[in-house]
Amino acid sequence: MRIGYPCINRSIGCRGDRKFRLGSWSDTRFEATVRDNLACLARILEWNRQQGILFFRITSDLIPFASHPVCTFPWQQHFRGELARIGEFVSASGIRISMHPDQFIILNAPEERIVRRSTTELAYHAEVLDLMGLGTAAKIQLHIGGLYGDADGSIRRFIGVFRRLDPLIQRRLVVENDDTRFGAAECLRIHEETGIPVLLDVFHHSCRNQGEDTGEMLQAAGKTWTRSDGTMMVDYSSQHPGKRAGGHADHLDADDFRRFLRISRPHDMDIMLEIKDKEESALAAIAIARDDPRFVMR
């Protein structure tokens, strides 16, 4: 069991998700921005390893505008060495990597232009992981998408688009439940049709479910992961006390996290903390999980 956080480290003085306005595009600006982002990512991963944080979600902004027509810079060749070195460090350190494209990636959209744009963006994510030399346990997670007034039709559209994707993208994808439209049961239905693993967001499941408790759904989701997919991935957060239902917490709720570890036994999993203070909560969660026999810390 690894514990991690997404995208940004607030402790080391760089972000790794720098970008610029499209109107300011130049090859020189693009090259410098990507080089800085990759250098920061390497620093984040080194810091994480030293702290025993062995799960990390790479920002989609690592290569800004990579899937946009404006980007004709051959970044794949230009940064091949840097990406390979980062991937070698990841593999040698036992770190698990994931990515999560932005909300505009909607495979079940009725408009073909949105599907094309989404597919191009997914291809970029898969290419980053491939250039890092990471196996198929490095995943790209996404939601089913919109309801568009017809939940069944929207699910069928998602399945149809998934089946048309390049296998290099298909092997990376996992589908995640959300808190308002499609729950874990709908994700399991998609798995039955496609074989895509189900990433259970336990907080979203607490907001939207069909009466299944978390332990029951963890068991069902775990069965969708094969050896080549790696250990089951889950997203964890808790309710922010001052926000509407579904608002993510700013800090780790230690009691709730301990409860989650108890009810999740004996399922093995890698836990992504979707909590606002990122590495601070990851360190707090690791301190709590040290005595759990599933926990890995090198």
N, C-alpha and C positions, 0 to 999 in steps of 0.2 A: 504494500500500500504506500503510494507516494502522495504527498500533499503539495499543492502549488497554488499559483495566483496568475491572473491574466495581464499580459501586455506591458505594463509600466512598473518600474521600480522607482520609488520616491526617495530612496536612501542614498543613491550613488552619484547624483548630479547630472545624469543624462536621461533621455527618454526613449530613444529608439523608434519613435513614430513621427519624426519631423517630416513636414510636407510644406508645400508652397502653393500659391494661387496658380490656377491653370494659365491665367493670362501672363504669368511671369515665367513660363516655360522657357528653358534653354537646356541644351545638352550639358553644359557646364554646371548649371544649378542642379540639375537632376543627378549627375554623377557625384557631386559633392554631398548632396543630401543623402543619397543611398549609402555612400561610404561612411558617413557619420552614423547612420542608423545601424549599419552592420557592426561597426566598432562598438556602439553602445550595447547592442544585443550580446556581443561577446563578453562585455563587462558584466552585464546582468547575469548571464549564465554562470560565469566564474563566481560571482558573489553568491548566487543561489547555491551552487555546489558547496561552497565553504560553510553555508548555513544549514545544509542538509535539506534544501528545498529542491526536490527532484522532479517536479512537474511544472511546466511553464507553457503558457499560451502566447505564441508570437503574434504581434500586432499585424493586422491586415495592411497597415500603412508602412510596412518595412520597405517596400518598393513603391513609392507613390506614383499613381497614374500608370502602373504597369499594364493594366488591361484597357487603357484608354487609347483611342486612335492616335492621339498626339505623341505617344511614346513610340518612337522608332529607334531609340537608343538600344543597342544590343546588350542589354544588361545581363542576360543569361551567360554570354561569353565573357563579358568584361569582369563580372563578379564571381565567376565560377570558382576561382581559387578561394576567395573569402568564404563563400557559402560552404564549400567542401570542408574547410578547416573548422568552421563552426559545427558542422555535422559530425566531424570526427571527435570533437570535444564532447558533444552531446552523447554520442555512443559510448565513448570511453568512461564517461561520468555516470552512466546509468540514468540519465535524465529522460523523461518522457515529454514529447512536444505535441502540441495541438495548435489548431488555428480555428477562428470563428469569423467568417465573413460578415460584413455589415448587413443591416436589416433590408437593404435594397436588393439583396440576393433572394429572389423569389422564383423557385422553379415551377410553382404551380400557377403562375400568373396567366390569365387568359390572353394577354397581349404578347405576341411572339417576340417583339423587340425587347421586352423585359426579360424573357427567357433567354434570348441570345446574349444580352448583356450579363445576365447571371451566370450563364455557362462560361463565358469568357473570363469572368472574375474567378470562378472556381478553377479554371485551367491555370490561372496565375498562381493560386494558392498551392495547387498540386505540384506545379513546377518548382516552386521554392523548396518544398519538402523533398522532391526528387533530386534537386541540385545539391541539397545537403546530404544526400546519400542515406536518408532515413528509411527504415522499413515501413511496412503497412500498419504498424502500431501507432505511427504518427498520423493523427486523424484531423479531418476538417468537419466541424459540426455545423449543422444548419437546422432551422425550423422547417416545418412543412410549408408554411406560408399563410396566405389569406383564405378566408372562407368564401368570399365572392357569392354569398347567398346560397351556396350549395356545398355543404361539407363533403358529401360523398363524391361529388364531381371534382372537387378540389383535390381530394386524395387520389382519385384516379388520374388526374392530370399530373400530379407529382410523380406517380409511379411511371406513367408514360414517358415523361421527360427523363427520369432517372435511367430508364432502360436505353435511351438513346445516347447517353453520355459516353465519352471516351472511357474505356476501362481503366486508364491511368487516373481518372477522377473517381470513378465508381469505387475503386478499392480503398480510397481515402475517406469516403463520406460516412458519417454517422448522423442519425436523425434524433433531434431533441424535442421533448415536449415543451409547450409554452403554458403560460398561466391563464390565458383567456380563450383560445380558439381550439387548439388540438392538444389533447392530453396524451399520457403515456399509452393508453389503450389504442389510440389511433396510430401512434408510432409502431406499436407491436403489429398492428394490421399491415402497415407498410412493410415491415420486416418479413412477414409471411409471404408477401408477394415478390419481394426483391432480394432478401437476404441482408439488407443493410442493418448494421448493429444499431441498437437503441441506447442512446445516452440519456440516463434518467437525471433530470434536474429535480432534486428532491424538494426544493422550495416551491418551484412551479407546481409540482405534484400535490403539495399541500394546499395550493390555491385552486387547482382544477383536477378533479379525479372522479372516478365512478364508484367510490366507496372502497377502493383497494388501499390497504395500509402500505406504508413505505417498505417494510420488510418483504411483503408479498410482491410488490412491484420490482424491488431490487432483484429478487429471485427470477422473475420473468425476464427482466432486462438482461440479466447476466447470461441467460441461455442464448441470447442473440449474438454473443461475442465468440468468435472462433480463436484458435491458437494464433493464426496469422494476424488477427485484429489486436492482439495483446490483451492485457488486463482490462476489464470493464472500467470505463470512465464514468464518473458522476460529477454533476455540478452541485455545490452546496452553498446555501446562504440561509438567512433567517429574516423574519419580518422586522423592519425598522419601526421602533415604537411610535415615531411621530409622523409616519407617512401612511398613505392609503394602503389598503391591502395589496400585497404584491411588491411593495417598496423594499428594496434590498437594504440590509443593515450597513451602517458605517463601520462597525467594529464586530469582531467575533463575539457571539454570545456563547460564553464558555459552557454554561449549563446545557444549552440546546445542542452544542456540538458533542458534548459527552453523551447526551441522550441518543444522538444520531449514531455515534460509534457503537453504543450498546445494541440498538435495534438493527444495525446493519450486519452484525455478526450472524453467520460465519462468512459472509460474502467478501471476497477479495475485490479491491477496486482502487483506482487512483482518483483522488479527490481534488477537484478544482474549486477553490474558494472564490465565489463571486461576491466579494465584500469590498467596500469602498477603499479601505486603507491597505489593501493588497498585501505586500510582504509583511507588514506588521501583524496582520491576522494570521498569515501563514506561519510565522514564528510562534505565535500563541497556540495555534492548532497543533504544531509539532510538539510543543511542550506538553500538551494534553495527551497526545497520541503515543508518546514514547513507550508507554507500558503495554500498548496494544501489540499482540504478537504478529499482526499483519503489517505493521509499520516498517518501512525501509528507510534507513538513514546511513549513508556511506561516510 
